[in-house]
Amino acid sequence: MRENRAQISAEFLLVFGILILVVMMAIAFVSNQNELNIAMSAARNGVNEGLSTSSSAIYPEDTFRDYSMSKTGLLSPYTVKIVNISYKELGYDINYDKKWIQFEVYAKTSERFDNDELVSIGDRINYNLRKSISISFNSTQATNKLYNPVFSPHYVYTTANVKWI
């Protein structure tokens, strides 16, 4: 009569336990990768927003006033092409207790700008990149008005100067 009773074998319990451990480790890996994918998508959106406003010569009033004095080349529309947006992990930031990710934007323009003007264009690109990441992770309250650095649950994000090709 004992043969009719269902019993779970030790092998089945062992396999099921290992499967649960593998799934839990995969979830941790996938969640970190998802966080980086969200950050990269937000970075691309931010770069595009920064390019569209600055290349159209749409600036806040104080920036327009500053450019009127010293960077008049930026007051008329211009063309900038983004070649690449990438990031690299720079290790663990003990100040924020998070992994440190730095975004790098590579761009080119056929316009003749001096170095100060290129730096200004790059600053606007990086500002919008960081702002977009901050909005994506709802961390605008945790950063400063320049959105530098930006935070997500597991990472702290910064930007390198735009590299002009």
KEKE-3310 file (N, C-alpha, C; in steps of 0.2 Angstrom, whole numbers, plus 5000, padded with zeros to 4 digits):
npx = (5004:5010:5016:5007:5007:5013:5029:5042:5058:5075:5084:5076:5072:5085:5089:5078:5081:5094:5090:5082:5092:5100:5091:5089:5102:5103:5092:5098:5109:5102:5094:5104:5110:5098:5097:5108:5105:5093:5099:5108:5099:5092:5103:5106:5094:5095:5106:5102:5092:5099:5107:5097:5092:5103:5109:5100:5101:5094:5093:5094:5091:5102:5112:5112:5115:5128:5134:5132:5142:5154:5154:5149:5148:5140:5127:5119:5111:5118:5127:5129:5135:5133:5144:5147:5141:5146:5149:5160:5165:5172:5176:5173:5165:5168:5163:5150:5146:5143:5144:5154:5150:5155:5150:5154:5154:5156:5158:5156:5158:5156:5157:5166:5173:5180:5190:5184:5171:5168:5169:5158:5147:5149:5147:5134:5128:5132:5126:5113:5112:5116:5105:5094:5096:5095:5081:5076:5078:5072:5079:5082:5081:5092:5103:5114:5111:5117:5116:5126:5135:5125:5112:5108:5099:5110:5122:5133:5133:5143:5150:5162:5172:5166:5172:5179:5179)
npy = (4994:5006:5010:5018:5030:5047:5052:5064:5064:5064:5069:5076:5087:5092:5097:5106:5115:5120:5126:5136:5144:5148:5155:5166:5172:5175:5185:5195:5199:5202:5213:5223:5225:5229:5241:5248:5248:5256:5268:5271:5272:5284:5292:5293:5299:5311:5317:5319:5328:5339:5342:5346:5358:5366:5367:5373:5385:5389:5395:5398:5414:5420:5412:5415:5429:5428:5421:5431:5440:5433:5421:5421:5413:5403:5408:5406:5394:5378:5363:5347:5331:5316:5304:5293:5286:5280:5271:5268:5258:5264:5258:5256:5268:5274:5285:5287:5274:5266:5258:5267:5275:5281:5292:5294:5305:5305:5317:5326:5340:5350:5363:5379:5381:5388:5382:5386:5387:5374:5367:5373:5369:5355:5355:5358:5347:5336:5341:5339:5325:5320:5326:5319:5306:5307:5311:5299:5290:5296:5304:5317:5326:5321:5326:5340:5356:5355:5342:5333:5323:5310:5299:5281:5267:5257:5263:5277:5291:5300:5312:5312:5325:5330:5322:5328:5324)
npz = (5000:5002:4991:4983:4988:4986:4985:4987:4979:4984:4975:4966:4975:4977:4964:4962:4972:4968:4956:4960:4966:4955:4947:4956:4956:4943:4942:4949:4941:4929:4933:4936:4923:4916:4923:4918:4904:4904:4908:4897:4887:4891:4891:4877:4873:4880:4875:4862:4864:4869:4858:4849:4855:4857:4844:4837:4842:4853:4869:4887:4894:4902:4897:4883:4884:4888:4878:4868:4870:4870:4862:4849:4837:4841:4841:4830:4820:4819:4814:4822:4823:4831:4834:4842:4858:4873:4888:4902:4916:4930:4942:4960:4969:4984:4991:4988:4989:4978:4961:4949:4934:4919:4906:4889:4875:4858:4845:4830:4819:4805:4805:4809:4823:4838:4852:4864:4860:4856:4868:4875:4868:4870:4884:4885:4879:4887:4899:4896:4894:4907:4914:4908:4912:4926:4927:4922:4932:4943:4951:4953:4965:4972:4967:4961:4953:4941:4938:4942:4951:4944:4950:4952:4958:4959:4954:4951:4940:4929:4917:4904:4896:4880:4866:4852:4835)
capx = (5000:5014:5018:5003:5008:5018:5035:5047:5064:5080:5087:5071:5073:5092:5088:5074:5085:5099:5087:5080:5098:5102:5086:5090:5108:5101:5088:5102:5113:5098:5092:5109:5110:5092:5098:5113:5101:5089:5104:5111:5093:5091:5109:5104:5088:5097:5111:5098:5088:5104:5109:5092:5091:5109:5111:5095:5103:5089:5097:5091:5092:5108:5117:5112:5118:5135:5136:5132:5148:5160:5154:5144:5147:5134:5120:5116:5110:5124:5126:5134:5134:5135:5147:5146:5139:5148:5151:5164:5165:5178:5177:5168:5165:5167:5160:5143:5144:5140:5149:5155:5150:5157:5148:5158:5151:5160:5154:5160:5155:5159:5158:5173:5172:5186:5190:5179:5164:5167:5168:5151:5143:5150:5144:5127:5127:5133:5121:5106:5113:5115:5098:5089:5097:5092:5074:5074:5079:5069:5084:5083:5082:5098:5109:5114:5108:5121:5115:5133:5134:5118:5112:5102:5100:5117:5127:5133:5135:5147:5152:5169:5172:5164:5178:5178:5183)
capy = (5000:5012:5012:5022:5037:5051:5055:5068:5061:5069:5071:5082:5093:5095:5100:5112:5120:5123:5130:5142:5148:5150:5160:5172:5175:5178:5191:5201:5201:5205:5220:5228:5226:5233:5248:5251:5249:5262:5274:5272:5275:5290:5296:5295:5304:5318:5320:5322:5335:5344:5344:5350:5365:5371:5368:5378:5391:5390:5395:5402:5421:5421:5409:5419:5435:5426:5420:5437:5444:5430:5415:5423:5408:5398:5411:5405:5387:5374:5355:5343:5324:5312:5298:5287:5287:5274:5271:5263:5257:5266:5255:5257:5275:5273:5291:5286:5267:5263:5258:5273:5274:5288:5292:5297:5306:5307:5321:5330:5346:5353:5371:5381:5383:5388:5378:5388:5386:5367:5366:5375:5364:5349:5355:5357:5340:5332:5343:5336:5318:5319:5328:5314:5300:5309:5311:5292:5286:5300:5306:5325:5329:5319:5329:5347:5359:5353:5335:5330:5317:5307:5292:5276:5262:5254:5267:5284:5292:5306:5312:5315:5330:5327:5321:5330:5320)
capz = (5000:5002:4984:4980:4991:4982:4989:4983:4979:4986:4969:4964:4979:4976:4958:4962:4976:4963:4951:4963:4967:4948:4945:4960:4954:4936:4943:4951:4935:4924:4936:4935:4916:4915:4925:4913:4898:4905:4908:4890:4883:4894:4889:4870:4873:4883:4870:4856:4866:4870:4852:4846:4857:4856:4837:4835:4845:4858:4875:4892:4894:4904:4892:4877:4885:4889:4871:4864:4872:4868:4858:4844:4833:4843:4841:4824:4819:4816:4814:4825:4822:4836:4831:4847:4865:4876:4895:4905:4923:4933:4948:4965:4972:4991:4993:4986:4990:4972:4955:4945:4927:4915:4899:4884:4869:4852:4840:4825:4816:4799:4806:4811:4830:4842:4857:4869:4858:4856:4875:4877:4865:4874:4890:4884:4877:4894:4904:4895:4895:4914:4916:4906:4916:4932:4926:4921:4939:4948:4956:4953:4971:4975:4963:4961:4948:4935:4938:4942:4947:4944:4954:4951:4964:4960:4950:4951:4933:4927:4910:4902:4891:4873:4862:4845:4830)
cpx = (5004:5016:5013:5004:5014:5023:5040:5054:5069:5083:5082:5072:5080:5092:5084:5077:5090:5096:5085:5086:5100:5097:5087:5096:5106:5097:5093:5106:5108:5095:5098:5110:5104:5094:5103:5109:5097:5094:5106:5105:5092:5097:5108:5099:5091:5102:5107:5094:5093:5106:5103:5091:5097:5110:5106:5096:5097:5092:5093:5094:5099:5114:5117:5116:5126:5138:5137:5139:5154:5160:5148:5143:5141:5127:5116:5116:5116:5122:5131:5131:5137:5138:5146:5144:5141:5149:5156:5164:5172:5179:5171:5170:5163:5163:5152:5141:5141:5146:5148:5155:5151:5155:5153:5154:5156:5156:5159:5155:5159:5160:5164:5171:5179:5185:5185:5172:5162:5165:5161:5146:5143:5147:5137:5124:5127:5128:5115:5107:5112:5108:5093:5090:5094:5084:5072:5074:5075:5073:5086:5084:5089:5104:5109:5111:5111:5120:5122:5135:5127:5118:5106:5103:5107:5123:5127:5136:5138:5148:5159:5167:5170:5171:5176:5182:5184)
cpy = (5006:5014:5017:5029:5040:5053:5059:5065:5066:5072:5077:5088:5096:5099:5106:5117:5124:5128:5136:5147:5151:5156:5167:5175:5178:5185:5197:5203:5205:5212:5225:5229:5230:5240:5252:5253:5255:5268:5276:5275:5282:5295:5298:5300:5311:5321:5323:5328:5340:5347:5348:5357:5369:5372:5372:5384:5394:5390:5399:5409:5422:5418:5413:5426:5434:5425:5426:5441:5440:5424:5416:5418:5403:5401:5410:5397:5384:5367:5352:5336:5320:5305:5292:5290:5280:5276:5266:5263:5259:5263:5257:5264:5274:5279:5290:5278:5264:5262:5264:5272:5281:5287:5296:5298:5308:5311:5324:5335:5348:5361:5372:5384:5383:5384:5379:5386:5378:5365:5367:5370:5357:5349:5355:5350:5336:5334:5339:5328:5317:5320:5322:5308:5301:5309:5303:5288:5290:5302:5313:5328:5327:5322:5336:5350:5358:5346:5331:5329:5315:5300:5288:5272:5259:5258:5274:5286:5299:5306:5315:5320:5327:5327:5323:5327:5325)
cpz = (5000:4995:4981:4983:4987:4987:4984:4984:4981:4980:4966:4968:4978:4969:4958:4967:4972:4958:4954:4964:4960:4946:4950:4958:4947:4937:4945:4945:4930:4927:4935:4928:4914:4917:4920:4906:4898:4905:4901:4886:4885:4891:4881:4869:4875:4878:4864:4858:4867:4863:4848:4848:4856:4848:4834:4838:4850:4865:4880:4891:4896:4899:4885:4878:4885:4882:4866:4865:4869:4863:4853:4838:4835:4843:4835:4823:4816:4817:4817:4824:4828:4833:4836:4854:4868:4884:4897:4913:4926:4940:4953:4968:4979:4994:4993:4987:4984:4966:4952:4938:4924:4908:4895:4878:4864:4847:4835:4822:4810:4800:4809:4818:4834:4848:4862:4867:4858:4863:4877:4874:4868:4881:4890:4883:4884:4899:4903:4895:4903:4917:4914:4910:4923:4932:4926:4928:4944:4953:4956:4959:4974:4972:4964:4954:4941:4934:4937:4949:4948:4947:4952:4957:4965:4957:4952:4944:4933:4920:4909:4897:4884:4869:4854:4840:4824)
residu = (MET:ARG:GLU:ASN:ARG:ALA:GLN:ILE:SER:ALA:GLU:PHE:LEU:LEU:VAL:PHE:GLY:ILE:LEU:ILE:LEU:VAL:VAL:MET:MET:ALA:ILE:ALA:PHE:VAL:SER:ASN:GLN:ASN:GLU:LEU:ASN:ILE:ALA:MET:SER:ALA:ALA:ARG:ASN:GLY:VAL:ASN:GLU:GLY:LEU:SER:THR:SER:SER:SER:ALA:ILE:TYR:PRO:GLU:ASP:THR:PHE:ARG:ASP:TYR:SER:MET:SER:LYS:THR:GLY:LEU:LEU:SER:PRO:TYR:THR:VAL:LYS:ILE:VAL:ASN:ILE:SER:TYR:LYS:GLU:LEU:GLY:TYR:ASP:ILE:ASN:TYR:ASP:LYS:LYS:TRP:ILE:GLN:PHE:GLU:VAL:TYR:ALA:LYS:THR:SER:GLU:ARG:PHE:ASP:ASN:ASP:GLU:LEU:VAL:SER:ILE:GLY:ASP:ARG:ILE:ASN:TYR:ASN:LEU:ARG:LYS:SER:ILE:SER:ILE:SER:PHE:ASN:SER:THR:GLN:ALA:THR:ASN:LYS:LEU:TYR:ASN:PRO:VAL:PHE:SER:PRO:HIS:TYR:VAL:TYR:THR:THR:ALA:ASN:VAL:LYS:TRP:ILE)
# end
